[in-house]
Amino acid sequence: MIPDAERVDSMSAQQLSVVLGGRAVVDAVDAELRGGRLTAILGPNGAGKSSLIRVLAGIDRPASGALSWAGEDWFATSRRDRARVAALVEQDVSAELPLTVRMAVALGRTPHASFLAGPSRRDDEVIDAAMADAGVTGFAHRQISTLSGGERQRAHLARALAQEPRLLLLDEPTNHLDVLAQLTTLALVRDLATRNGLAVVAALHDLNLAVAFADHVVVLDAGRVRASGPPAEVLTPDLILRVWHVAATVLTHPVSGAPVITFDRPERTHP
Ligand SMILES: Nc1ncnc2c1ncn2[C@@H]1O[C@H](COP(=O)(O)OP(=O)(O)OP(=O)(O)O)[C@@H](O)[C@H]1O
């Protein structure tokens, strides 16, 4: 038996399929999303990344396959129990309610019993820390609808952090963000994975960010897993050509020694 302090919870997907419009947009996916690790879900537009993430978050149900968290059937638990475990930041969330940033971040506390009885001092502390971590303290009293795309993205991240999840799911978290905000956001969630044992799963388009921050990558193409493993091992020029149809070169950074992927200009416009 594993002592609690050393237990690393993880989500395990087996032969998971999602059917939309009569087509398997996620097709027999096997994946192990382990606590303490940042897993990047990679793949071209339409590969099935968002569809997979919504199922992992417990929002959509798979057409077939098994999904478990800490060994328990994920869909056998209640919606509220799932919300205590998993937080999702979707891409381009619109249709904002008329809420200030702080009120929106506070919504992250709703799955916790303490909050429903009226926010406790601890709830307030968690909300303040989440806003500070996501860099939105300065916008606390602004209406969320008035924020720029990047500011709003960070407010949604703060809401997810306030949820204190064990599984943090981020759909293109660097969308809209400037270079500094991209790096600080990924460094923050990477650090949460390391320090708190969180399982962090992020759909990313930038392969260099995946190399720099992810411990593990899952490459999807037309709903199927084409490769998975440590990013520097998986993201070879051959794999990038087969999946993204772009010729790439992997260089070695002259100072850090880390791999850096460069891309050739494609010969055609769209496939
Ligand atoms: N409601 C729907 N009905 C039919 N097909 C859908 C529906 N929603 C998504 N799809 C299709 O499912 C496929 C996977 O979409 P998904 O959004 O999961 O891809 P993605 O990898 O996240 O793409 P992107 O990188 O462009 O965000 C796409 O071909 C998309 O057109």
PDBQT file of the ligand as one rigid body, heavy atoms in Angstrom, charges set to zero:
ROOT
HETATM    1  N1  LIG A 301     -20.238  19.715 -32.471  1.00  0.00    +0.000 N 
HETATM    2  C1  LIG A 301     -19.490  19.190 -33.430  1.00  0.00    +0.000 A 
HETATM    3  N2  LIG A 301     -20.030  18.486 -34.459  1.00  0.00    +0.000 NA
HETATM    4  C2  LIG A 301     -19.295  17.939 -35.443  1.00  0.00    +0.000 A 
HETATM    5  N3  LIG A 301     -17.943  17.998 -35.454  1.00  0.00    +0.000 NA
HETATM    6  C3  LIG A 301     -17.345  18.671 -34.464  1.00  0.00    +0.000 A 
HETATM    7  C4  LIG A 301     -18.070  19.293 -33.410  1.00  0.00    +0.000 A 
HETATM    8  N4  LIG A 301     -17.191  19.891 -32.574  1.00  0.00    +0.000 NA
HETATM    9  C5  LIG A 301     -15.955  19.651 -33.090  1.00  0.00    +0.000 A 
HETATM   10  N5  LIG A 301     -16.048  18.928 -34.223  1.00  0.00    +0.000 N 
HETATM   11  C6  LIG A 301     -14.929  18.461 -35.066  1.00  0.00    +0.000 C 
HETATM   12  O1  LIG A 301     -14.136  17.622 -34.266  1.00  0.00    +0.000 OA
HETATM   13  C7  LIG A 301     -12.792  17.702 -34.682  1.00  0.00    +0.000 C 
HETATM   14  C8  LIG A 301     -11.922  17.941 -33.464  1.00  0.00    +0.000 C 
HETATM   15  O2  LIG A 301     -12.181  19.240 -32.970  1.00  0.00    +0.000 OA
HETATM   16  P1  LIG A 301     -11.383  19.803 -31.729  1.00  0.00    +0.000 P 
HETATM   17  O3  LIG A 301     -11.943  21.159 -31.436  1.00  0.00    +0.000 OA
HETATM   18  O4  LIG A 301     -11.394  18.798 -30.657  1.00  0.00    +0.000 OA
HETATM   19  O5  LIG A 301      -9.910  19.932 -32.349  1.00  0.00    +0.000 OA
HETATM   20  P2  LIG A 301      -8.627  20.676 -31.786  1.00  0.00    +0.000 P 
HETATM   21  O6  LIG A 301      -7.492  19.738 -31.921  1.00  0.00    +0.000 OA
HETATM   22  O7  LIG A 301      -8.900  21.226 -30.437  1.00  0.00    +0.000 OA
HETATM   23  O8  LIG A 301      -8.485  21.853 -32.861  1.00  0.00    +0.000 OA
HETATM   24  P3  LIG A 301      -7.861  23.335 -32.773  1.00  0.00    +0.000 P 
HETATM   25  O9  LIG A 301      -6.377  23.184 -32.676  1.00  0.00    +0.000 OA
HETATM   26  O10 LIG A 301      -8.258  23.905 -34.102  1.00  0.00    +0.000 OA
HETATM   27  O11 LIG A 301      -8.478  24.048 -31.609  1.00  0.00    +0.000 OA
HETATM   28  C9  LIG A 301     -12.725  18.821 -35.707  1.00  0.00    +0.000 C 
HETATM   29  O12 LIG A 301     -12.662  18.243 -36.993  1.00  0.00    +0.000 OA
HETATM   30  C10 LIG A 301     -14.023  19.566 -35.504  1.00  0.00    +0.000 C 
HETATM   31  O13 LIG A 301     -14.445  20.158 -36.725  1.00  0.00    +0.000 OA
ENDROOT
TORSDOF 0
